[in-house]
Amino acid sequence: MSSSVLPFLSSRSISVFDIYDEHIHRGWLRRQETVEFRGALRSSLLVGHPEPGHSRSQDVSMRSMRLLTAAAVLLPLVATTANGVESAPAWTARWISAPGAPPFDYGVYHFRRTFELGERPRSFLVHVTADNRYQLFANGERVAWGPARGDLYHWRYETVDLAPHLRAGRNVLAAVVWNFGIHAPQAQVTQQTGFLLQGAGEAEKMASTDRSWKAIRNEAYTPLPIVPDEIHHQYYVAGPGDRVDAAAYPWGWEQPEFDEAKWEPAEQGPVGSARDAVDAPSRWMLVPRSIPAMEETPIRFARARRATGLTVPASFPRTPAPFVVPPRAKAAVLLDQDHLTTAYPELTVSGGRGATITLRYAEALLEPGTKVKGNRNEVEGKELRGARDVFVADGGAQRRFRPLWWRTYRYVQLEIETAEEPVTVEDLSAVATGYPFTARARLDAGVTELDRILEVGWRTARRCAHESYMDCPYYEQLQYAGDTRIQALVSLYMTGDGRLARNAIEQLDHSRTSEGLTQSRAPTRLQQYIPPFSLWWVGMVHDYWRYQDDPAFVRQMLPGVRSVLSFFADRQGPDGSLGPVPWWNFLDWARAWPRGVPPGDGSSAPLDLQLLLAYGEAADLEQAVGSPARAGELREASARLRATIPARYWDAVRGLFADTPARTQFSQHANVLAVLAGVVEGEQARAVMDRVLSDASLVPCSIYFRHYLHAALNRAGLGDRYLDLLGPWRQMLAEGLTTWAETSEPDVRSDCHAWGASPNFELFRTVLGIDSAAPGFRRVILRPFPGRLTRAAGSIPHPRGEVAVSWQVRAGQLEADVRLPDGVEGDLVWGEVRRPLASGRTRLTLPAPSR
């Protein structure tokens, strides 16, 4: 299924020959055609900027690529114009909908198109999208789903080669499209219900959407909005459940043999329009999908924890094992996945006309009548409250229910109430889904607990990564800049895949307002502004610049960086300190801070220090890929603010920075940021961090902001303390969590928040010691902080291969074995000693530090 979607867009300049090789790999071209086609393709391209290490005749930049006649097979390839706006083949297909369908309301619709082919094609490329979402079938096989989430000014479409699913003779394309209406997830931007499919070339134009498609509304569906009392926390914006009446469902609608004679011709709307179209006839400004298709993996529940009203087979749910619920009966089975997951449950039943079957989903069970979760492994005496789907059986055989959108759960409760007939539950399993990350980093320190922390952290990161990063998969599914910065670092260290990080940076940039700020989250239907998150977004761009070799993209983000900093510059006083800043100045879920906002009227030491960090990061970016003159201006602004901060906030008696000029409130946060921003360095920075860790009166960092606490320890040269600060993560393991929670409070709202997954890069960056020392990771610094460890070995992915390290500590000496990719050099730092590292393998022994 997903193998038919072209994964040609990446976080670097695109090689046409890479795409061509992909066509060969998929079997869309014959290998014997390669030499002739490659020669023709080379001669018919106007080549732009090559990738590093490639000749101009081998690589084509997205910015300057043009395809001529020999590249006809590559029609879906998208060019980028000189101003960075994506363009696409001219759209001639029309948006369609079902006749009489209300454009903005909830509804589920089916579309079909039958056509004849004289022979099976070698290639049959189509571009497809919908609002809100779609699934596309070719001759009964699901071949694509989407679109990848975006906003109206960047509405995504997928490009799919249908050839593997077509045949000579009669062929049927079918699609289901749904609009959640007022119940749509907060992250689901929408204009109105619509479906659009365009054949990429003349041969495929027969499939393009117009009145030749037939359509029908599926009357079986009604939405199930969340009832606040049914879930742990009332703020839930992830969309409704599904109620499906099987008696009204057009079973087999996607199959070629289905009779659509009663369906009506689709209602035509405007033609599709590209992002750079002149006088576009609709608000959907089409751009290609920039990330791969989500992976789908069949999974089964681990075990049934309890059952009432029936006895389930011993092998269920680990294997299919049908069981029967008699007429006029109620029964329930509590299923345990053994870990939190994101998946499409798949329920298959037979018979039981009128039986109501409910699936309820929860991250954890609760003490009756309370919000107390307790140990997540314990079920005795607890109840499940959570989001739900309902399926009403029609008496047919092998009826399969799968919700329109995936669900988040560790526990699922199957509840059955039969009418006058028995119902057979044939099976209940699931299909796990998420962004197709592949973990490439590895760490072996001989400590089982660290292995477990990495395992749970990686699971958390995966559950919060889909078509965008998400703060949490159960309650919100929104891509917040503060969360996403940490999630992106986890992805880069664990996988080296920067596409979702790039996508996140871009989507937040797209959310910028005329005042300069990015929204706190994107995409989103409801605006929200957290000014500190805009500063973290600048940090995200800087992180990407350091770890990914993609300077052209970073340069495209500079207008956004300048815009954000302009917003804050307008609110600085003569000394550089910020005055009142509007909106929600959230920094961290600290108990002492209402709504997570530091004390003050929008100005505070934490916010001044965040701005100072952003000035430094922006100066780096301007110097490297933008305007050196601007870099100079930013450094001047930074120097002015840097001189002001100690005068306003430093308390010489306590040896700490206060949160406000009144110097009556102190937090770990302000002091951590002062170290990271270089306001204090050397021995003074170490002294500040000593007090941060020892002074219990300071407002402490939550699990989220501990990322910055740990980074400050690293910068101050105190990284050896890192392993002793993993208490909140150890406590969550003890409480049975299988993903990291939103905070370390025992009865926290969300049991899965990837902003807590920072150990999945800190263990590599601080303990193993690997970090970037130059833009694009073109130079490596190895600075291990073993703490109580005596040995460690591991590796992380790198843009040019892999960085692998093995070290042992004997009597204070460091024995290191390092492997760097070809063309990459670095340094090994141990105490006050620094030694150069050449590309390839280096073995070194460094003396014990003097202190």
C-alpha positions in Angstrom: 0.0 0.0 0.0 2.4 2.7 1.2 5.0 1.3 -1.2 3.0 2.8 -4.1 3.4 6.3 -2.8 6.4 8.1 -4.2 8.7 9.0 -1.3 10.8 11.3 -3.5 10.6 14.5 -1.5 13.4 14.7 1.1 15.1 17.2 3.3 17.9 17.8 0.7 18.1 18.7 -2.9 16.5 16.0 -5.0 18.4 14.0 -7.5 16.3 13.1 -10.5 18.3 10.0 -10.9 17.4 9.0 -7.3 13.7 9.2 -8.4 14.5 7.3 -11.6 16.2 4.5 -9.6 13.2 4.4 -7.3 11.0 3.8 -10.4 13.3 0.9 -11.3 13.3 -0.4 -7.7 9.5 -0.4 -7.7 9.4 -2.2 -11.0 7.8 0.7 -12.9 10.6 0.7 -15.5 12.6 -2.1 -17.0 16.3 -2.2 -16.2 17.2 -2.8 -19.8 15.8 0.7 -20.5 18.2 2.4 -18.1 21.2 3.3 -20.3 19.1 4.9 -23.0 16.8 6.7 -20.6 19.6 8.0 -18.4 21.4 9.5 -21.4 18.2 11.1 -22.7 17.4 12.4 -19.3 20.8 13.9 -18.7 20.8 15.7 -22.0 17.3 17.2 -21.4 17.8 18.7 -18.0 18.8 22.2 -17.0 20.9 21.4 -14.0 20.9 23.7 -10.9 23.0 23.6 -7.8 24.6 20.1 -7.2 24.7 18.4 -3.8 28.1 18.3 -2.1 30.2 15.7 -3.7 28.0 15.4 -6.8 28.7 16.9 -10.3 26.3 19.4 -11.8 25.2 16.8 -14.3 24.2 14.3 -11.6 22.0 16.4 -9.3 19.2 18.9 -9.6 18.2 21.4 -7.0 14.5 21.7 -6.2 15.0 25.5 -6.8 16.1 25.3 -10.4 15.0 21.9 -11.8 13.2 21.7 -15.1 12.1 18.5 -16.8 11.9 18.2 -20.5 10.6 15.4 -22.8 12.8 12.6 -21.7 11.6 13.0 -18.1 8.0 12.3 -18.9 7.9 9.4 -16.5 8.8 11.8 -13.7 5.7 14.0 -14.0 4.9 14.0 -10.3 8.3 15.6 -9.5 7.7 19.0 -8.1 9.8 22.0 -8.9 10.5 25.0 -6.7 10.5 28.4 -8.2 13.1 31.1 -7.6 11.1 32.6 -4.7 10.7 29.3 -2.9 7.1 28.7 -3.8 6.3 25.2 -4.9 4.8 24.7 -8.3 3.2 21.6 -9.9 1.8 20.4 -13.3 -1.2 22.4 -14.4 -4.4 21.2 -12.7 -7.3 20.4 -14.9 -9.2 18.0 -12.7 -12.2 19.3 -10.6 -12.9 19.0 -7.0 -16.0 16.9 -6.6 -18.5 16.1 -3.8 -21.7 14.1 -3.4 -24.8 15.7 -4.8 -26.6 17.7 -2.2 -23.9 17.2 0.4 -23.7 20.1 2.9 -20.2 21.5 2.3 -19.2 22.2 5.9 -21.1 19.6 7.9 -20.1 16.2 9.2 -20.4 13.5 6.5 -18.8 10.4 5.1 -18.9 9.9 1.3 -17.9 7.3 -1.3 -16.8 7.9 -4.9 -16.2 5.5 -7.8 -14.8 5.7 -11.3 -14.8 2.8 -13.8 -12.6 2.8 -16.9 -11.2 0.5 -19.4 -7.5 -0.2 -20.3 -6.3 -2.0 -23.4 -3.3 -3.4 -21.5 -1.8 -3.2 -18.0 0.2 0.1 -17.9 3.8 0.3 -16.9 3.1 3.5 -15.0 -0.2 5.2 -14.1 0.5 8.2 -12.0 -2.2 10.3 -10.2 -2.2 13.2 -7.8 -4.9 12.9 -5.1 -6.1 14.8 -2.2 -9.3 15.6 -0.2 -10.8 17.7 2.5 -10.8 16.6 5.3 -9.4 13.1 4.5 -9.6 10.2 2.1 -8.6 6.7 1.4 -8.1 5.6 -2.2 -8.7 2.1 -3.6 -7.8 0.6 -6.9 -9.6 -2.6 -7.8 -10.4 -3.2 -4.2 -6.9 -2.6 -2.8 -6.1 0.4 -0.6 -3.3 2.3 -2.3 -3.1 5.7 -0.6 -4.5 7.7 2.2 -4.2 11.3 3.3 -3.7 14.1 2.7 -0.8 14.9 4.9 -2.0 17.6 7.3 -1.3 21.2 6.3 -3.1 24.5 6.0 -5.2 26.0 3.2 -2.2 27.8 1.8 -0.2 24.6 1.7 -2.8 21.9 1.0 -1.0 18.6 0.5 -1.6 16.1 -2.2 -0.1 12.6 -2.7 1.3 11.2 -5.9 0.7 7.5 -6.4 1.6 5.1 -9.1 -1.5 2.9 -9.6 0.0 0.6 -12.2 0.8 -2.3 -9.9 -3.0 -2.4 -9.0 -4.4 -2.1 -12.5 -5.1 -4.6 -15.3 -6.1 -4.9 -18.9 -9.9 -4.5 -19.2 -12.2 -3.0 -16.6 -10.7 -1.1 -13.6 -12.4 0.7 -10.7 -11.1 3.5 -8.6 -13.0 4.1 -5.3 -12.5 6.5 -2.5 -14.0 7.3 0.9 -13.8 10.9 1.9 -14.9 12.3 5.2 -15.5 15.7 6.8 -15.7 15.8 10.6 -17.4 19.1 10.5 -17.6 21.0 13.8 -16.2 17.8 15.5 -13.0 17.9 13.5 -9.7 17.7 15.4 -8.1 21.0 16.3 -5.2 20.1 14.1 -7.5 19.5 11.1 -7.7 22.6 9.0 -10.5 22.6 6.5 -12.4 24.5 3.8 -15.2 22.2 2.9 -15.9 18.7 1.8 -14.1 17.7 -1.4 -12.2 15.1 -3.4 -9.7 15.7 -6.1 -7.7 13.3 -8.3 -5.8 14.1 -11.4 -4.0 11.9 -13.9 -0.4 13.0 -14.3 -0.3 12.6 -18.0 -2.6 12.2 -21.0 -2.9 8.4 -20.5 -4.1 8.9 -17.0 -6.4 11.9 -17.6 -9.3 9.4 -17.9 -9.2 9.0 -14.1 -9.4 12.7 -13.3 -12.3 13.7 -11.1 -15.3 15.3 -12.8 -18.9 14.3 -13.3 -17.8 10.9 -14.7 -17.2 9.8 -11.1 -20.2 8.6 -9.1 -20.9 9.4 -5.5 -23.0 8.6 -2.5 -23.3 9.7 1.1 -22.7 6.9 3.7 -25.7 7.2 6.0 -24.3 4.6 8.4 -22.0 7.1 10.1 -22.8 9.6 12.9 -20.2 11.3 15.1 -19.6 10.5 18.7 -18.4 13.7 20.4 -16.4 13.2 23.6 -18.4 13.5 26.8 -16.3 15.2 29.4 -17.2 12.8 32.2 -16.1 9.9 30.1 -12.4 10.8 30.0 -9.7 11.7 32.5 -9.4 15.3 31.5 -11.9 17.6 29.8 -9.6 19.3 27.3 -9.9 16.8 24.4 -9.6 18.1 20.8 -8.5 15.0 18.8 -11.8 14.4 17.0 -15.0 12.4 17.5 -15.6 8.7 17.7 -17.5 6.8 15.0 -21.0 5.3 15.3 -21.6 3.0 12.4 -25.0 1.3 11.7 -24.1 -1.7 9.7 -27.6 -2.0 8.3 -27.1 1.3 6.4 -23.5 0.6 5.3 -22.9 0.0 1.5 -20.8 -3.1 2.1 -18.3 -3.8 -0.6 -18.4 -0.3 -2.1 -14.7 -0.4 -2.9 -14.7 -3.7 -4.7 -14.8 -3.9 -8.5 -17.9 -6.0 -8.6 -20.0 -3.6 -6.5 -23.1 -2.3 -8.3 -23.1 1.5 -8.1 -26.1 1.8 -10.5 -28.1 3.8 -7.9 -25.2 6.2 -7.2 -25.5 9.6 -8.8 -22.9 11.6 -10.8 -20.6 13.6 -8.6 -21.2 17.3 -8.2 -18.4 19.3 -9.8 -16.6 22.1 -8.1 -13.6 24.3 -9.1 -10.5 22.9 -10.8 -7.6 22.3 -8.5 -5.0 25.0 -8.2 -1.3 25.0 -7.4 0.2 27.1 -4.7 1.5 29.7 -7.2 -1.7 29.8 -9.3 -3.0 33.2 -10.5 -6.6 33.9 -9.5 -7.0 30.5 -7.9 -10.7 29.4 -8.0 -10.6 27.9 -4.5 -8.8 28.3 -1.2 -7.0 25.0 -1.4 -3.5 26.0 -2.6 -2.0 22.6 -3.6 1.5 21.5 -2.8 3.0 18.0 -2.8 3.3 15.9 0.2 6.7 16.4 1.8 6.9 13.4 4.1 6.6 9.6 3.4 3.3 7.7 3.9 2.6 6.5 7.5 3.6 3.0 8.2 1.0 0.4 9.1 1.8 -2.8 11.1 -0.7 -5.5 12.2 -0.6 -6.0 15.9 -2.5 -8.1 18.4 -3.4 -7.5 22.0 -1.2 -9.1 24.6 -4.0 -10.4 26.9 -7.5 -10.2 28.3 -7.3 -8.8 31.8 -10.9 -9.5 32.8 -14.3 -10.5 31.4 -17.9 -10.1 32.6 -20.9 -11.9 31.2 -18.9 -14.4 29.1 -15.8 -16.6 29.1 -13.3 -15.8 26.3 -11.2 -18.5 24.7 -7.8 -18.9 26.4 -5.9 -18.0 23.2 -7.8 -14.8 22.7 -6.7 -12.0 21.9 -3.2 -13.3 21.1 -4.7 -15.2 18.2 -8.1 -15.2 16.4 -10.5 -17.2 18.5 -14.2 -16.6 17.8 -16.6 -16.5 20.7 -20.4 -16.0 21.0 -22.5 -13.7 23.1 -26.1 -15.0 23.4 -29.3 -13.0 22.8 -30.5 -10.4 25.2 -27.2 -10.3 27.0 -24.5 -7.9 28.2 -20.8 -8.7 28.2 -17.5 -6.9 28.4 -13.8 -7.8 28.0 -10.9 -5.7 29.1 -7.9 -6.0 26.7 -4.4 -5.0 27.5 -1.9 -4.1 24.7 0.8 -4.2 27.4 2.1 -0.8 26.2 0.6 2.4 24.9 0.1 2.5 21.2 -1.6 4.4 18.3 -3.5 2.1 16.0 -6.6 1.4 14.0 -8.6 -1.3 15.9 -10.2 -3.9 13.6 -13.3 -5.7 14.9 -14.9 -8.5 12.9 -18.4 -9.8 13.9 -21.0 -12.1 12.4 -24.7 -12.2 13.0 -26.3 -10.5 16.0 -28.7 -8.1 14.2 -29.2 -5.1 16.4 -26.3 -5.9 18.7 -24.5 -2.8 20.0 -20.7 -3.2 20.2 -18.7 -0.5 21.9 -14.9 -0.1 21.9 -13.6 2.2 24.7 -10.0 3.4 24.7 -7.8 4.6 27.6 -4.2 5.2 28.4 -4.7 4.0 31.9 -7.5 2.8 34.2 -8.9 4.9 37.1 -10.1 4.4 40.6 -13.9 4.5 40.5 -15.3 8.0 40.5 -11.9 9.7 40.7 -9.0 10.8 38.4 -6.5 8.6 40.3 -4.5 6.4 38.0 -2.1 4.6 40.3 0.1 1.9 38.8 -0.7 1.6 35.2 -0.3 -2.2 35.2 -2.9 -2.7 37.9 -6.6 -3.3 36.9 -8.2 -4.8 40.0 -11.0 -2.5 41.2 -10.4 0.1 38.5 -12.6 1.3 35.7 -12.0 2.3 32.1 -13.2 5.8 31.1 -12.3 7.0 27.7 -13.1 7.8 24.1 -15.3 5.3 22.3 -16.6 3.9 19.0 -19.9 2.1 18.5 -20.8 -0.5 15.9 -24.4 -1.7 15.5 -24.5 -5.1 13.8 -26.8 -5.9 10.9 -26.7 -9.7 11.1 -24.3 -10.1 8.2 -21.3 -12.4 8.2 -17.7 -11.2 8.6 -18.6 -7.5 9.1 -15.4 -5.6 9.8 -15.4 -2.3 11.7 -12.3 0.0 11.5 -12.6 3.6 12.6 -11.9 6.4 10.2 -9.0 7.7 12.4 -6.5 5.9 14.6 -7.0 5.6 18.3 -4.6 5.9 21.2 -4.7 3.3 24.0 -3.1 0.8 26.2 -6.4 -0.6 27.3 -9.5 -1.3 25.2 -12.8 -2.4 26.6 -15.0 -4.4 24.3 -18.6 -4.0 25.4 -21.4 -6.0 23.8 -25.2 -5.8 24.2 -27.2 -8.1 22.1 -30.8 -7.9 20.9 -32.7 -10.9 19.7 -29.9 -12.8 18.0 -26.5 -14.1 19.2 -23.5 -12.3 17.9 -20.2 -14.0 17.1 -17.0 -11.9 17.7 -14.7 -13.3 15.0 -11.7 -11.3 16.0 -10.4 -8.0 17.4 -6.9 -6.9 16.5 -5.3 -3.7 15.3 -3.0 -2.0 12.8 -0.4 0.2 14.5 0.4 3.4 12.6 2.9 6.3 12.8 5.7 8.1 11.0 8.0 5.5 9.4 11.1 6.2 11.5 13.8 3.6 11.7 15.9 3.7 14.8 19.6 3.6 13.9 21.2 4.9 17.1 22.5 2.3 19.6 23.9 2.4 23.1 25.4 -0.3 25.2 26.5 0.7 28.7 25.8 -2.5 30.4 22.9 -1.0 32.4 19.5 -2.5 32.0 17.8 0.5 33.4 19.2 2.8 30.7 18.2 0.3 28.0 14.6 0.5 29.4 14.7 4.3 29.5 15.7 4.4 25.8 13.1 1.8 24.9 10.3 3.8 26.6 11.5 7.1 25.3 11.7 5.8 21.8 8.2 4.4 22.0 7.0 7.8 23.3 8.6 9.6 20.4 7.1 7.2 17.9 3.6 7.5 19.4 3.9 11.3 19.1 5.1 11.3 15.5 2.6 10.9 12.7 1.9 13.4 9.8 3.3 15.9 12.2 4.9 15.8 15.6 2.2 15.8 18.3 2.3 16.9 21.9 0.2 13.9 22.8 -1.6 11.4 20.7 -4.7 10.9 23.0 -5.9 14.4 23.9 -4.7 17.0 21.4 -2.5 15.7 18.5 -1.2 19.2 18.0 2.3 20.2 17.0 3.5 22.7 19.6 6.9 24.4 19.0 8.1 23.9 22.6 7.4 20.1 22.4 8.5 19.8 18.9 12.0 21.1 19.4 12.8 18.2 21.7 11.0 15.7 19.5 13.0 16.8 16.5 16.3 16.4 18.4 15.2 12.9 19.4 14.4 12.1 15.8 17.7 13.4 14.5 19.8 11.5 17.1 17.9 8.3 16.8 17.2 8.1 13.1 19.0 10.8 11.1 15.7 11.3 9.3 15.2 15.1 9.2 12.0 15.2 7.0 9.5 15.4 9.8 11.6 18.1 11.6 11.8 20.1 8.4 8.1 19.7 7.9 7.5 21.0 11.5 9.8 24.0 11.0 8.0 24.8 7.8 4.5 24.5 9.2 5.2 26.7 12.1 6.8 29.2 9.8 3.6 29.1 7.7 1.6 30.0 10.8 3.3 33.4 11.2 1.1 36.4 11.6 1.6 40.0 10.4 2.9 40.9 13.9 5.8 38.5 13.5 5.1 35.6 15.8 4.6 32.0 14.8 1.5 30.5 16.4 2.2 28.2 19.3 1.2 25.2 17.2 0.6 24.3 13.6 -1.4 23.3 11.8 -4.5 24.4 13.8 -8.0 25.6 13.3 -7.9 27.8 16.3 -5.2 30.4 16.8 -3.1 30.4 19.9 0.0 32.5 20.7 2.8 31.5 23.1 5.6 34.1 22.4 8.3 32.0 24.1 7.5 29.2 21.7 8.3 31.5 18.8 11.8 31.8 20.3 12.0 28.0 20.6 11.1 27.9 16.9 14.2 30.0 16.2 16.1 27.4 18.2 14.6 24.6 16.1 15.9 26.3 12.9 19.3 26.5 14.6 19.2 22.9 15.7 18.4 21.8 12.2 21.2 23.9 10.8 23.6 22.2 13.1 22.5 18.6 12.6 21.3 18.5 9.0 23.3 19.4 5.9 20.5 21.5 4.3 21.7 25.2 4.1 19.2 26.2 1.4 16.3 25.3 3.5 17.7 27.1 6.5 18.2 30.2 4.3 14.5 30.0 3.4 13.6 30.2 7.1 15.5 33.4 7.7 12.6 35.8 6.9 10.7 34.0 9.6 13.5 34.2 12.1 13.8 37.9 11.4 10.1 38.4 11.8 10.0 36.7 15.2 12.9 38.7 16.5 11.4 41.9 15.2 8.3 41.3 17.3 10.4 41.0 20.4 12.7 43.9 19.4 9.6 46.2 19.3 9.0 45.4 23.0 12.5 45.9 24.3 13.4 48.9 26.4 16.5 51.1 26.0 18.6 48.6 28.0 17.4 45.7 25.9 15.2 44.1 28.6 11.6 43.2 27.5 8.6 45.1 28.6 5.2 43.5 28.8 4.7 40.8 26.2 1.1 39.9 25.2 -0.7 36.5 25.1 0.3 33.4 26.9 3.9 33.5 28.1 4.0 29.8 29.0 7.5 28.5 29.9 7.0 25.3 31.9 4.3 23.5 34.0 5.9 24.6 37.2 3.5 24.2 40.2 4.3 27.7 41.5 3.5 29.4 38.2 -0.2 29.9 37.2 -0.7 28.4 33.8 3.0 27.8 33.5 3.9 31.6 33.3 6.8 33.0 35.2 6.1 35.9 37.5 5.9 39.4 36.0 3.7 41.2 33.6 5.0 39.4 30.5 8.6 40.4 31.1 10.9 38.3 33.3 14.4 36.9 33.5 13.4 33.7 31.7 11.9 35.6 28.8 14.9 38.0 28.5 17.2 35.0 28.6 15.2 33.2 25.9 15.5 36.2 23.7 19.2 36.4 24.4 19.6 32.8 23.3 17.5 33.5 20.1 19.7 36.5 19.2 22.8 34.3 19.4 21.2 31.5 17.3 19.9 34.0 14.7 23.4 35.6 14.5 24.9 32.2 13.7 22.3 31.6 11.0 22.7 35.0 9.4 26.5 34.7 9.4 26.4 31.3 7.8 23.6 31.5 5.2 22.2 35.0 5.4 23.4 38.5 5.9 26.7 39.1 7.9 25.6 42.7 8.4 22.4 41.5 10.1 24.6 39.0 12.1 26.5 42.0 13.4 23.4 43.9 14.4 22.1 40.8 16.2 25.4 40.5 18.1 25.1 44.2 19.2 21.6 43.6 20.4 22.8 40.5 22.2 25.6 42.3 23.9 23.3 45.1 25.1 20.9 42.6 26.6 23.7 40.4 28.0 25.0 43.4 30.0 21.6 44.2 31.3 20.6 40.8 32.6 23.0 40.6 35.6 22.2 44.2 36.6 18.5 43.5 36.6 18.3 39.9 38.0 21.6 38.8 39.7 21.4 38.3 43.4 25.0 38.4 44.7 23.9 37.1 48.2 22.3 33.9 46.8 24.6 33.6 43.8 21.6 33.1 41.6 19.5 35.0 39.0 16.1 36.0 40.2 13.0 35.7 38.0 12.2 39.5 38.3 14.0 42.7 39.2 12.4 42.6 42.7 14.6 39.5 43.4 12.0 37.8 45.6 11.3 34.8 43.4 13.9 32.3 42.1 13.6 29.4 39.7 15.9 26.7 38.2 14.7 28.0 34.8 16.2 31.5 34.9 19.6 30.1 36.1 19.6 27.3 33.6 18.9 29.7 30.7 21.6 32.1 32.0 24.2 29.3 31.7 22.9 28.3 28.3 23.0 31.9 27.1 26.6 32.3 28.3 25.7 35.1 30.8 27.8 33.1 33.3 30.6 30.8 32.2 33.4 28.7 33.6 33.6 28.5 37.4 30.7 30.9 37.9 28.5 28.7 35.6 29.5 25.6 37.6 28.7 27.4 40.9 25.3 28.5 39.6 24.5 24.9 38.5 25.6 23.6 41.9 23.1 25.9 43.5 20.4 25.0 41.0 20.7 21.3 42.0 21.1 21.9 45.7 18.7 24.8 46.6 15.3 23.2 47.2 13.6 26.6 47.4 13.9 27.2 43.7 10.9 26.6 41.4 11.9 23.3 39.9 11.9 22.3 36.2 9.3 19.8 35.1 10.2 16.8 33.0 9.8 19.0 29.9 12.2 21.8 31.0 14.7 19.3 32.4 16.0 19.1 28.8 17.4 22.6 29.3 18.6 21.8 32.8 20.6 18.9 31.5 21.9 20.9 28.5 23.1 23.6 31.0 24.9 20.9 33.0 26.7 19.8 29.9 27.7 23.3 28.9 29.0 24.0 32.4 31.1 20.8 32.3 29.0 19.0 34.9 27.5 16.4 32.6 28.8 13.6 35.0 25.8 14.4 37.2 23.3 13.6 34.4 22.7 10.0 35.2 21.8 10.9 38.9 19.1 13.2 37.7 16.9 10.6 36.0 14.7 10.2 39.0 11.4 11.3 37.4 11.9 8.8 34.6 12.8 6.0 37.0 9.6 6.8 39.0 7.5 6.6 35.9 8.9 3.2 35.1 8.1 2.1 38.7 4.5 3.3 38.2 4.1 1.0 35.1 4.1 3.7 32.4 5.2 2.4 29.0 5.5 6.0 27.6 6.6 9.2 29.3 3.8 11.3 30.8 3.2 15.0 30.4 4.6 15.6 33.8 6.0 13.3 36.5 2.8 13.8 38.7 1.3 10.4 39.4 -2.2 11.3 38.0 -1.2 13.5 35.2 -3.6 14.1 32.2 -1.5 12.6 29.4 0.4 9.4 29.7 2.3 10.0 26.4 4.2 13.3 25.9 7.3 13.2 23.8 8.7 16.4 25.4 9.8 14.0 28.1 11.9 11.8 25.7 15.0 14.0 26.0 17.1 11.1 27.4 16.9 9.6 23.9 19.4 12.2 22.8 21.0 13.3 26.1 22.3 9.7 26.7 24.1 10.0 23.3 25.1 13.7 23.5 26.1 13.9 27.2 27.0 10.4 28.4 28.3 8.8 25.2 29.5 12.3 24.3 28.6 12.8 20.6 27.6 16.3 19.4 27.8 18.5 16.3 30.6 21.0 16.3 29.8 22.7 12.9 26.9 23.4 10.7 25.5 20.3 8.9 27.3 18.1 11.4 30.4 18.7 9.3 32.6 18.4 12.4 32.1 16.3 15.4 32.9 16.9 19.1 33.2 13.9 21.4 33.0 15.0 25.0 31.8 12.1 27.2 30.5 12.4 30.7 30.5 8.9 32.1 29.2 9.7 35.6 29.2 6.4 37.4 29.7 4.3 34.2 33.1 2.7 33.4 32.3 1.8 29.8 30.0 2.6 27.0 29.7 1.9 23.3 27.3 3.2 20.7 26.6 5.1 17.5 24.3 7.7 16.0 23.4 8.4 12.4 25.2 11.2 10.6 24.4 13.0 7.3 27.5 11.2 5.8 27.1 7.8 7.5 27.6 7.0 11.2 29.6 8.2 14.2 30.6 5.3 16.4 32.2 5.5 19.8 33.5 3.0 22.3 35.2 4.1 25.6 36.4 2.8 28.9 37.4 4.7 32.0 40.3 3.2 34.0 41.7 5.1 37.0 40.4 8.3 35.5 42.0 7.6 32.1 39.8 7.5 29.0 40.5 4.8 26.4 38.5 5.7 23.3 37.9 4.0 20.0 36.2 6.5 17.5 35.0 6.0 13.9 34.0 9.1 11.9 32.5 9.1 8.4 34.7 9.9 5.4 35.5 13.5 5.1 34.4 14.3 8.7 36.9 15.3 11.4 36.5 16.3 15.0 37.9 16.6 18.5 37.9 14.4 21.6 37.7 16.4 24.9 38.4 14.8 28.3 38.7 17.3 31.1 41.2 20.0 30.0 42.6 17.8 27.3 41.6 18.1 23.6 42.8 15.8 20.9 42.0 15.9 17.1 40.0 13.1 15.5 40.6 12.3 11.8 38.0 10.7 9.6 37.9 7.0 9.8 39.1 5.2 12.9 41.0 6.8 15.8 42.2 5.1 19.0 43.3 7.4 21.9 44.1 7.2 25.6 43.7 10.5 27.5 45.1 11.1 31.0 42.8 11.6 34.0 41.5 15.1 34.5 43.5 17.2 37.0 40.3 18.0 39.0 
